[in-house]
Structures are given as structure tokens and as C-alpha cells.
Amino acid sequence: MSENNFNIIIFQINIHVSNTNKLLKGVKSEMLADLICSNNKEIIITTNKVVVTSDLNIVEKYIKKLNNINSNDIMSS
């Protein structure tokens, strides 16, 4: 992940956790984001349950829609 993307996400991390959880609740998912943190190269999202592909897609779409994010630089596991 580029440093610019990293800074955009980390700067308002509490907002992103809240928004991610609202989206997941909207689709009646039992998964919630507990924490978003980072290491030198990645943004790491910890959850309360094992991630299902559909939930992961919701989180990935949210991150890619953030302003000023280079979506080509976003990879999901």
C-alpha cells in the first residue's frame, strides 16, 4: 500500500471502523471490525469472526471508495 493511501486511512481510523461496521450491519453480517491498525506496508483489519468472502468484499469496496485512494494499490487477502 502506498504511503499516501496509508496516511489517508490512518488519519481517520475511528471513522473507518464505524463506517465499516455500519455497512456490515446493513447486510445483517455477524462480523464486525474490531480494530484497524498498520505495519510498515499494510493496513490490517481485525474482526470478531472469521471473514467470509462477501463481508471482505464489502470492506474492500468501502476502502476503495474513500477519497484520494489509489484503488489500484488496494489488495485483499
C-alpha positions in Angstrom: 0.0 0.0 0.0 1.3 3.4 -0.9 2.2 5.9 1.9 -0.4 8.3 0.6 -3.2 5.6 0.9 -1.8 4.6 4.3 -2.0 8.2 5.7 -5.5 8.8 4.4 -6.8 5.7 6.1 -4.9 6.0 9.4 -5.7 9.7 9.8 -9.4 9.0 10.4 -9.2 5.4 11.6 -12.1 5.6 14.1 -14.4 6.8 11.4 -13.4 4.0 9.1 -14.1 1.3 11.8 -17.5 2.8 12.5 -18.4 3.1 8.8 -17.2 -0.4 8.0 -19.4 -1.8 10.9 -22.4 0.1 9.7 -22.1 -1.4 6.2 -21.7 -4.9 7.6 -24.7 -4.4 9.9 -26.7 -3.2 6.9 -26.3 -6.6 5.2 -27.0 -8.4 8.5 -23.4 -9.7 8.9 -22.4 -11.0 12.2 -18.8 -9.9 11.5 -17.6 -6.6 12.9 -14.3 -4.8 12.6 -12.7 -4.6 16.0 -9.5 -2.7 15.1 -7.8 -1.2 12.1 -4.0 -0.9 12.5 -1.0 -0.9 10.4 2.5 -2.1 9.9 5.1 -0.6 7.5 3.3 -1.9 4.4 -0.3 -2.8 5.1 -3.5 -1.8 6.8 -4.7 -4.7 9.0 -8.3 -5.1 10.0 -9.1 -7.5 12.8 -12.6 -8.8 13.2 -14.7 -10.6 15.8 -15.3 -13.6 13.5 -13.6 -15.4 10.6 -14.1 -13.3 7.5 -16.5 -14.6 4.8 -15.8 -13.5 1.2 -19.0 -11.4 0.9 -18.0 -9.5 4.1 -14.5 -9.0 2.8 -15.8 -7.6 -0.5 -17.9 -5.0 1.4 -14.8 -3.8 3.4 -12.7 -3.8 0.2 -15.3 -1.7 -1.7 -15.6 0.7 1.2 -11.8 1.3 1.3 -11.6 1.7 -2.5 -14.3 4.4 -2.4 -12.5 6.6 0.1 -11.5 10.0 -1.4 -8.0 10.2 -2.8 -7.3 6.5 -2.5 -5.4 4.8 -5.4 -7.7 1.8 -5.7 -5.1 0.0 -7.9 -2.9 -0.2 -4.9 -5.5 -2.0 -2.7 -5.2 -5.8 -2.4 -7.2 -8.1 -0.3 -6.2 -11.4 1.1 
